[in-house]
């Protein structure tokens, strides 16, 4: 359906859904902007993480309330929702039985139940919108806003980090930026130059998980989507012409004292040293990133018998192995609640049973049929793949405001409701290539 046809559609039946979508997009932009607060860590400002968690939960609450206010309480429950409800409920009961009642318990409870609620809410409003008009036409303007604001926040973050680092060489270099969805949106539309700008920002920001996530979706898009593949090919031809300039610039960067270059090159050197020192895969991981590996070592005593299968419940916290920390020259006492490696964090609180449910969710999202001609559906698929890659480096899958939206979109694309099966809508869907 063209933009003109969508504009001529009667949108009054979905006025409430469009309001909820507008509010949700606004909070996605706010979520990206809140990454700027993380820069205050470079100044040693305490208490930032609890403040961010409180703001995230407040935004979740507003989305739920706005849905109930504008769309009513009707939702369509699917089998995956029931499975996710089990996933969220039994660790809650285990946490109560183990006496894990604390702020961490309350935070875990809200995070996981809100995660499910947002999937249902987003899927409901997107399904209703999809039944009346074309999602791409509705989402074109919000997409431009997301790309603009996420890009602006990323540039501000990078600039501020460089300024702060210039005032003290002892500060840890980090310029957090939420650019995954923005990069996926431009990549799905074949805008390779804009995507490469986001990739460059991610590289300069020094967040390895974001770098890997963006590189993974570029490879996936190039292999799976002819339009993106052709766009990369055209850009590669231009790149070959500019190859001498790129070579000179690369040589200059590699010989410079830029922090992000040192961080990237340091990662490769660390992996190389780890492979030389190790005799097994686990040893390689240990020497590559002892800070992450100690989370695995410290969790092992807590993952036995029933706890291995069903976890230790919400509110579970554990101490990192002090002997291991001292051996690698790190602080002697640290307590954490979630491992950076998401599958390990899920196993700690929900056990292997919970991990299996998470993998089922991933499988359903990745195998769902979508309309690849739709830039927003394809962008959400790419962004979800990027989130999976990033989940190997940080526990952000359930916290990120965007993840439930990616999942909901995958469940909408090829599932047109009965209301959408009007003759004119069906013809438009067939022209657009809906599966």
C-alpha positions as CSV (number, residue, x, y, z in Angstrom):
1,X,0.0,0.0,0.0
2,X,1.4,3.4,-1.0
3,X,1.7,6.3,1.4
4,X,-1.1,8.1,-0.5
5,X,-3.4,5.1,-0.1
6,X,-2.5,4.9,3.6
7,X,-3.3,8.6,4.1
8,X,-6.7,8.1,2.5
9,X,-7.5,5.2,4.8
10,X,-9.9,5.8,7.7
11,X,-7.6,5.8,10.7
12,X,-10.3,6.6,13.2
13,X,-10.7,2.9,14.4
14,X,-7.0,2.9,15.4
15,X,-6.7,6.4,16.8
16,X,-5.9,5.0,20.3
17,X,-3.3,2.5,18.9
18,X,-1.6,5.3,17.1
19,X,-1.4,7.4,20.3
20,X,0.2,4.4,22.2
21,X,2.7,3.9,19.3
22,X,3.6,7.6,19.4
23,X,4.1,7.5,23.2
24,X,6.2,4.3,22.8
25,X,8.4,5.8,20.1
26,X,8.9,8.9,22.2
27,X,10.1,6.7,25.1
28,X,12.4,4.8,22.8
29,X,14.1,8.1,21.9
30,X,14.2,9.0,25.6
31,X,15.8,5.6,26.4
32,X,18.5,6.4,23.8
33,X,19.0,9.8,25.3
34,X,19.4,8.4,28.8
35,X,22.7,6.8,27.7
36,X,24.1,10.3,28.1
37,X,23.7,9.9,31.9
38,X,26.2,7.1,31.8
39,X,28.9,9.6,30.9
40,X,28.7,10.9,34.4
41,X,30.4,7.7,35.5
42,X,33.6,9.3,34.0
43,X,33.2,12.0,36.6
44,X,32.6,9.5,39.4
45,X,29.0,10.4,40.0
46,X,27.4,7.6,42.2
47,X,23.9,6.2,42.1
48,X,23.4,6.4,38.4
49,X,22.3,2.8,37.8
50,X,19.4,2.8,40.3
51,X,18.3,6.2,38.9
52,X,18.3,4.7,35.3
53,X,16.4,1.6,36.4
54,X,13.8,3.8,38.1
55,X,13.4,5.9,35.0
56,X,13.1,2.8,32.8
57,X,10.4,1.3,35.0
58,X,8.5,4.6,35.0
59,X,8.5,4.6,31.2
60,X,7.2,1.0,31.2
61,X,4.4,2.0,33.5
62,X,3.3,4.9,31.3
63,X,3.2,2.7,28.2
64,X,1.0,0.1,30.1
65,X,-1.3,2.9,31.4
66,X,-1.6,4.6,28.0
67,X,-2.5,1.2,26.4
68,X,-5.3,0.6,29.0
69,X,-6.4,4.2,28.6
70,X,-6.6,4.4,24.8
71,X,-7.0,0.8,23.6
72,X,-8.9,-0.9,26.4
73,X,-7.9,-4.1,28.1
74,X,-8.5,-6.4,25.1
75,X,-5.5,-8.4,24.0
76,X,-5.0,-11.5,22.0
77,X,-3.0,-14.1,23.9
78,X,-0.9,-16.6,22.0
79,X,0.8,-19.8,23.2
80,X,4.2,-18.0,23.4
81,X,2.7,-15.6,25.9
82,X,1.7,-18.4,28.2
83,X,5.2,-19.9,27.9
84,X,6.8,-16.5,28.7
85,X,4.4,-16.1,31.7
86,X,5.7,-19.4,33.1
87,X,9.2,-18.1,32.4
88,X,8.6,-15.0,34.5
89,X,6.5,-16.6,37.2
90,X,8.4,-19.6,38.6
91,X,11.6,-17.6,39.4
92,X,9.4,-15.2,41.3
93,X,8.0,-18.0,43.4
94,X,11.5,-19.5,43.9
95,X,12.8,-16.1,45.0
96,X,10.0,-15.8,47.6
97,X,10.7,-19.4,48.9
98,X,14.4,-18.6,49.2
99,X,13.8,-15.4,51.0
100,X,15.5,-13.3,48.3
101,X,13.1,-10.3,49.1
102,X,15.1,-7.1,48.4
103,X,15.3,-4.2,45.9
104,X,17.0,-6.6,43.5
105,X,14.0,-9.0,43.8
106,X,11.5,-6.2,43.1
107,X,13.6,-5.0,40.1
108,X,13.9,-8.5,38.6
109,X,10.1,-9.0,39.0
110,X,9.2,-5.7,37.3
111,X,11.8,-6.2,34.5
112,X,10.6,-9.6,33.4
113,X,6.8,-9.1,33.8
114,X,7.0,-5.7,32.1
115,X,9.0,-7.3,29.3
116,X,6.2,-9.7,28.6
117,X,3.6,-7.0,29.0
118,X,5.3,-4.8,26.4
119,X,5.5,-7.6,23.9
120,X,1.8,-8.2,24.2
121,X,1.0,-4.4,24.0
122,X,3.2,-3.7,21.0
123,X,1.9,-6.8,19.2
124,X,-1.7,-5.8,19.9
125,X,-1.3,-2.2,18.7
126,X,0.8,-3.2,15.7
127,X,-1.7,-5.9,14.7
128,X,-4.6,-3.4,14.8
129,X,-2.7,-0.8,12.8
130,X,-1.7,-3.5,10.3
131,X,-5.3,-4.5,9.9
132,X,-6.3,-1.0,8.8
133,X,-3.3,0.5,7.0
134,X,0.3,-0.1,5.9
135,X,2.9,-0.2,8.7
136,X,5.6,1.3,6.6
137,X,3.6,4.4,5.8
138,X,2.7,4.9,9.5
139,X,6.3,4.3,10.7
140,X,8.1,6.3,8.0
141,X,8.0,9.6,10.1
142,X,8.9,7.9,13.4
143,X,11.7,6.1,11.7
144,X,13.2,9.4,10.6
145,X,12.9,10.7,14.2
146,X,14.6,7.7,15.6
147,X,17.5,7.8,13.2
148,X,17.9,11.6,13.8
149,X,17.8,11.5,17.6
150,X,19.8,8.3,18.1
151,X,22.4,9.7,15.8
152,X,22.5,13.0,17.6
153,X,22.7,11.5,21.0
154,X,25.5,9.2,19.8
155,X,27.5,12.2,18.5
156,X,26.9,14.2,21.7
157,X,28.0,11.2,23.8
158,X,31.2,10.7,21.7
159,X,32.1,14.3,21.8
160,X,31.5,14.6,25.6
161,X,33.6,11.5,26.2
162,X,36.5,12.8,24.3
163,X,36.3,16.1,26.1
164,X,36.1,14.4,29.5
165,X,39.0,12.1,28.6
166,X,41.1,15.1,27.6
167,X,40.8,16.5,31.1
168,X,42.1,13.3,32.7
169,X,44.1,10.5,31.0
170,X,43.2,8.1,33.9
171,X,39.6,7.9,33.0
172,X,38.1,4.8,31.4
173,X,37.1,5.5,27.8
174,X,33.5,4.8,27.0
175,X,30.9,6.7,25.0
176,X,27.7,4.6,25.2
177,X,25.2,5.1,22.4
178,X,22.0,3.3,21.4
179,X,22.3,3.1,17.7
180,X,21.1,-0.5,17.0
181,X,17.6,0.2,15.7
182,X,18.6,3.4,13.9
183,X,21.4,1.5,12.0
184,X,19.0,-1.3,11.2
185,X,16.4,1.1,9.9
186,X,18.8,2.7,7.4
187,X,20.3,-0.6,6.5
188,X,16.9,-2.1,5.7
189,X,16.3,0.8,3.3
190,X,19.6,0.3,1.6
191,X,21.2,3.5,2.9
192,X,24.6,2.1,3.2
193,X,26.5,5.4,3.7
194,X,24.3,6.3,6.7
195,X,24.7,2.8,8.1
196,X,28.5,3.2,7.8
197,X,28.3,6.5,9.7
198,X,26.5,4.7,12.5
199,X,29.1,1.9,12.4
200,X,31.9,4.5,12.6
201,X,30.2,6.0,15.6
202,X,30.0,2.6,17.3
203,X,33.6,1.9,16.6
204,X,34.6,5.3,18.0
205,X,32.4,4.9,21.0
206,X,34.5,1.9,22.1
207,X,31.5,-0.4,22.9
208,X,32.6,-3.7,21.5
209,X,29.2,-5.4,21.8
210,X,27.6,-2.6,19.7
211,X,30.4,-2.9,17.1
212,X,29.9,-6.7,16.8
213,X,26.1,-6.3,16.6
214,X,26.2,-3.9,13.8
215,X,28.8,-5.9,11.8
216,X,26.7,-9.1,12.2
217,X,23.6,-7.4,10.8
218,X,25.5,-6.0,7.9
219,X,26.8,-9.5,7.0
220,X,23.3,-11.0,7.5
221,X,21.6,-8.3,5.4
222,X,24.2,-8.5,2.6
223,X,23.7,-12.3,2.4
224,X,19.9,-12.4,2.8
225,X,18.5,-9.3,1.0
226,X,19.3,-8.5,-2.7
227,X,18.6,-4.8,-2.3
228,X,21.1,-4.4,0.5
229,X,23.6,-6.6,-1.3
230,X,23.4,-4.4,-4.4
231,X,23.8,-1.3,-2.3
232,X,26.9,-2.7,-0.6
233,X,28.2,-3.6,-4.1
234,X,27.7,-0.1,-5.4
235,X,29.4,1.4,-2.3
236,X,32.3,-1.1,-2.6
237,X,33.0,0.2,-6.1
238,X,33.3,3.7,-4.7
239,X,35.5,2.4,-1.9
240,X,37.9,0.8,-4.4
241,X,38.4,4.2,-6.0
242,X,39.1,5.8,-2.7
243,X,41.2,2.9,-1.5
244,X,44.5,4.9,-1.4
245,X,42.9,7.6,0.8
246,X,41.5,4.9,3.1
247,X,44.9,3.2,3.3
248,X,46.6,6.5,4.3
249,X,43.9,7.4,6.8
250,X,44.1,3.9,8.3
251,X,47.9,4.1,8.7
252,X,47.5,7.4,10.5
253,X,44.8,6.1,12.8
254,X,46.8,3.0,13.7
255,X,49.9,5.0,14.6
256,X,47.9,7.6,16.6
257,X,47.1,7.8,20.3
258,X,43.3,7.7,19.8
259,X,41.7,5.9,22.7
260,X,39.1,4.0,20.7
261,X,41.8,2.7,18.3
262,X,43.9,1.5,21.3
263,X,40.8,-0.2,22.7
264,X,40.0,-2.1,19.5
265,X,43.6,-3.1,18.8
266,X,44.1,-4.0,22.5
267,X,41.2,-6.4,22.2
268,X,42.8,-8.2,19.2
269,X,46.1,-8.3,21.0
270,X,44.5,-9.8,24.1
271,X,42.7,-12.5,22.1
272,X,46.0,-13.3,20.4
273,X,47.9,-13.6,23.7
274,X,45.0,-15.7,25.2
275,X,45.2,-18.2,22.3
276,X,48.9,-18.6,22.7
277,X,48.7,-19.1,26.5
278,X,45.7,-21.5,26.5
279,X,45.3,-25.2,26.0
280,X,41.5,-25.2,25.9
281,X,38.5,-23.0,24.9
282,X,37.7,-22.1,28.5
283,X,41.2,-21.1,29.2
284,X,41.1,-18.9,26.1
285,X,38.0,-17.2,27.4
286,X,39.6,-16.8,30.8
287,X,42.7,-15.0,29.5
288,X,40.7,-13.0,26.9
289,X,38.3,-11.5,29.4
290,X,38.9,-12.5,33.1
291,X,36.3,-10.0,34.3
292,X,33.6,-11.9,32.4
293,X,35.0,-15.4,33.0
294,X,35.1,-14.9,36.8
295,X,31.3,-14.6,36.7
296,X,31.1,-18.1,35.2
297,X,33.5,-19.5,37.8
298,X,31.7,-17.8,40.7
299,X,28.3,-19.1,39.6
300,X,29.2,-22.8,39.4
301,X,28.7,-23.5,43.1
302,X,25.2,-22.1,42.9
303,X,24.2,-24.2,39.8
304,X,23.7,-27.7,41.2
305,X,20.7,-30.1,41.5
306,X,17.4,-28.3,41.3
307,X,19.0,-24.9,41.1
308,X,20.7,-25.9,37.8
309,X,17.3,-26.8,36.3
310,X,15.1,-24.0,37.7
311,X,17.6,-21.4,38.9
312,X,18.0,-19.5,42.2
313,X,15.0,-17.2,41.6
314,X,14.6,-13.4,41.5
315,X,16.7,-11.4,43.9
316,X,19.6,-13.8,43.6
317,X,23.0,-12.1,44.0
318,X,26.4,-13.7,44.3
319,X,30.0,-12.8,45.2
320,X,32.7,-13.0,42.6
321,X,35.5,-15.4,43.5
322,X,38.0,-13.2,45.4
323,X,41.0,-15.5,44.8
324,X,40.4,-15.4,41.1
325,X,40.1,-11.6,41.2
326,X,43.3,-11.2,43.1
327,X,45.1,-13.5,40.7
328,X,44.2,-11.2,37.8
329,X,44.9,-8.0,39.7
330,X,41.3,-6.9,40.2
331,X,39.3,-5.8,43.2
332,X,39.0,-8.3,46.0
333,X,35.2,-8.2,46.7
334,X,32.5,-7.6,44.2
335,X,28.8,-8.7,44.3
336,X,26.7,-8.9,41.1
337,X,23.2,-9.9,40.2
338,X,23.4,-10.6,36.4
339,X,26.3,-12.0,34.5
340,X,27.3,-10.1,31.3
341,X,26.8,-13.3,29.3
342,X,23.0,-13.3,29.0
343,X,22.5,-17.2,28.7
344,X,24.5,-17.5,32.0
345,X,22.5,-14.8,33.7
346,X,19.2,-16.5,32.7
347,X,20.5,-19.9,33.9
348,X,21.5,-18.3,37.3
349,X,17.9,-17.1,38.0
350,X,15.7,-19.4,35.8
351,X,17.9,-22.5,35.3
352,X,18.2,-24.5,32.2
353,X,14.4,-24.7,31.9
354,X,14.3,-20.9,31.6
355,X,17.1,-20.9,29.2
356,X,15.2,-23.4,27.0
357,X,12.2,-21.1,27.0
358,X,14.4,-18.1,26.0
359,X,15.8,-20.1,23.1
360,X,12.3,-21.1,22.0
361,X,11.3,-17.4,21.9
362,X,14.4,-16.7,19.9
363,X,13.6,-19.5,17.5
364,X,10.0,-18.3,17.0
365,X,11.1,-14.8,16.3
366,X,13.9,-15.8,13.8
367,X,11.6,-18.3,12.0
368,X,8.6,-16.0,11.8
369,X,7.6,-15.1,8.2
370,X,7.9,-11.4,7.6
371,X,7.4,-9.2,4.5
372,X,11.0,-8.4,3.5
373,X,9.8,-5.6,1.3
374,X,8.7,-3.8,4.4
375,X,11.6,-1.7,5.7
376,X,10.3,-1.6,9.3
377,X,9.6,-5.4,9.5
378,X,13.0,-6.1,8.1
379,X,14.7,-3.5,10.3
380,X,13.2,-5.1,13.4
381,X,14.5,-8.5,12.3
382,X,18.0,-7.1,11.8
383,X,17.9,-5.3,15.1
384,X,16.8,-8.4,16.9
385,X,19.7,-10.3,15.5
386,X,22.0,-7.5,16.6
387,X,20.5,-7.7,20.1
388,X,21.3,-11.5,20.2
389,X,24.9,-10.8,19.3
390,X,25.1,-8.1,22.0
391,X,23.6,-10.5,24.6
392,X,26.8,-12.4,24.5
393,X,28.6,-9.4,26.0
394,X,26.1,-7.8,28.3
395,X,22.8,-8.4,30.1
396,X,20.7,-6.0,28.0
397,X,18.2,-8.2,26.2
398,X,15.4,-7.8,28.8
399,X,16.3,-4.2,29.9
400,X,16.5,-2.6,26.5
401,X,13.3,-0.7,25.6
402,X,13.5,-1.7,22.0
403,X,13.7,-5.5,22.3
404,X,10.0,-6.2,22.9
405,X,9.2,-4.0,19.9
406,X,11.4,-6.2,17.7
407,X,9.7,-9.3,19.0
408,X,6.2,-7.9,18.6
409,X,6.9,-6.8,15.0
410,X,8.0,-10.3,14.0
411,X,4.7,-11.7,15.2
412,X,2.7,-9.2,13.2
413,X,4.1,-9.1,9.7
414,X,2.5,-12.2,8.2
415,X,-0.4,-12.5,10.5
416,X,-3.2,-10.4,9.2
417,X,-6.3,-10.3,11.3
418,X,-9.9,-10.9,10.0
419,X,-10.5,-7.2,9.9
420,X,-7.7,-6.8,7.4
421,X,-9.2,-9.2,4.9
422,X,-11.2,-6.6,3.2
423,X,-10.9,-6.9,-0.6
424,X,-9.0,-3.6,-1.1
425,X,-6.6,-4.4,1.8
426,X,-5.9,-7.9,0.5
427,X,-5.1,-6.7,-3.0
428,X,-2.7,-4.1,-1.5
429,X,-1.1,-6.8,0.6
430,X,-0.6,-9.0,-2.4
431,X,1.0,-6.2,-4.3
432,X,3.4,-5.6,-1.4
433,X,4.3,-9.3,-1.3
434,X,2.9,-10.4,2.0
435,X,3.6,-14.0,2.8
